Amino acid sequence: MEEKIGVIVVDIDNDLGTKAKIQGPVVGEEANKKAAMELALADPEDSDANAIMKAVSIYLDLKSQGKNAIIATLTGSEKLGYQALAELSRQLDYLIENYGINKVILVTDGAMDEEIIPMINSRGLKIEGIEKVYVKQSKELEKTYLLLLEKLKDPYYAKYLLGIPALILVGISLIYALDLQWHYFTALIGIYLLMKGFNIDSYIEELFEFLQIGKDKKLRFVASITGLMFLVVLGSISYYVYLETYKELGKIEALFYAIDIFVSVLGVILFLAIGFKLILSYTENPIIKAKHFRYALYLLYIFVNLKMLLLWVSNAYPIPLVDKYVNFQDVVIVFVLSSMILLLGDYYLEEYKKSGLLRMDPEGKEVYDSNFNYIGKIKSIDWGKEKLRVLSAFNRVLSIPFSQIEDIQENRIIIR
């Protein structure tokens, strides 16, 4: 195979697009020189322009040695995260298909740009070298400074680096302003850490992503604000009920009564919202459809068992306003029956997904992970073991269970 080297610059946050109005991929010496000039004029302090010129220098050096090479700048997205990686994946595939590169020299100006390395490796390209460009102060200080700034641009890291300290400061301020007890605040922090520890927050994020209405940003923003206002109002009502009843019922009884109201109303609203969303987002894709129905199934399971648990606890702390009595045997029976229904429903959805997979003829499709890293191409399907046999870029056969399939698109399959 003829050696063809791609000198690649990665602009993961798409400064070229947002500042210089140039969309990637930018291919060729003259096109990259022009792009660097436009970016430098738009923002003289942007280090991406220096990275592009460094790549041009490397490209010219390779050409002077008589080597077959091209130069290209790939752009991601200003939103970073998944969208940036998806766009980089598309542009990298374009380079491979149209220019036949099989080796890469990567030129970067920061640590975040290096997120493309697994993507390059997954496509079987050999990385000949990585050239890092530093243009300000000392290298180590620059690297730390730019890395911190880049992480703050990424919403995923910003919510930890800025969000958590902000939450703690707001919590402390509210404690003093409202003369609250510290244990309320520590309980909230404990719940948050519990959710992070057991990865519950990721499931909640998936649920909210599923419940989002349409792709219009304004509509989704209004829907998000409406949902947040509803939670605040429901929480305020529950807290008001607690304040109004704790003298009559006692603190523990009033607390369980308020929680029962919150869970009951929220559970019903969420279940209705999911049902409404299932009707609106009807799709012929069995993978997506099974995923949506699984949301409804799991939510119903959690709601029913949590409701039964609250009713049983109310027996231990008799609440006059709750005229329902549930013993522990009832809780166990409901838990066992609902668990059986959950398992049967889960099994049915997996079978439905499998039958849909057969109808969509996945053989020959390319397989990518959720970050759009290329995994390989489907060689065959083992229906008995319920696994995809995928031929990777390194000519190794991988076995991927059906349960890891997230989506089937026209020419590719996305796995977890």
Buried (B, 14 or more C-beta within 10 A) or exposed (E): EEEBBBBBBBBBBBBBBBBBEBEBBBBBBEBBBBBBBBBBEBBEEBBBBBBBBBBBBBBBEBBEEEEEBBBBBBBBBBBBBEBBBBBBBEBBBBBBEEBEBBBBBBBBBBBBBBBBBBBBBBBBBEEBEEBBBBBEEEEEEBBEBBEEEBBEBBEEBEEEEEEEEEBEEEBEEEBEEEEEEEEEBEEEEEEBEEBEEEEEEEEEEEBEEBBBBEEEEEEEEEBBEEBEEEEEEBEEBBEEBBEEBBEEBBEEBBBBBBBBBBBBBBBEBBBEBBEEBBEEBEEEBBBBBBBBBBBBBBBBBBBBBBBBBBBBBBBEBEBEBBEEEBEEEBBEEBBEEBEEBBEEBBEEBBEBBBEBBEEBEBEEBBBBBBBBBBBBBBBEBEEEEBBBBBBBBEEEEBEBEBEBBBBBEEEBBBBE
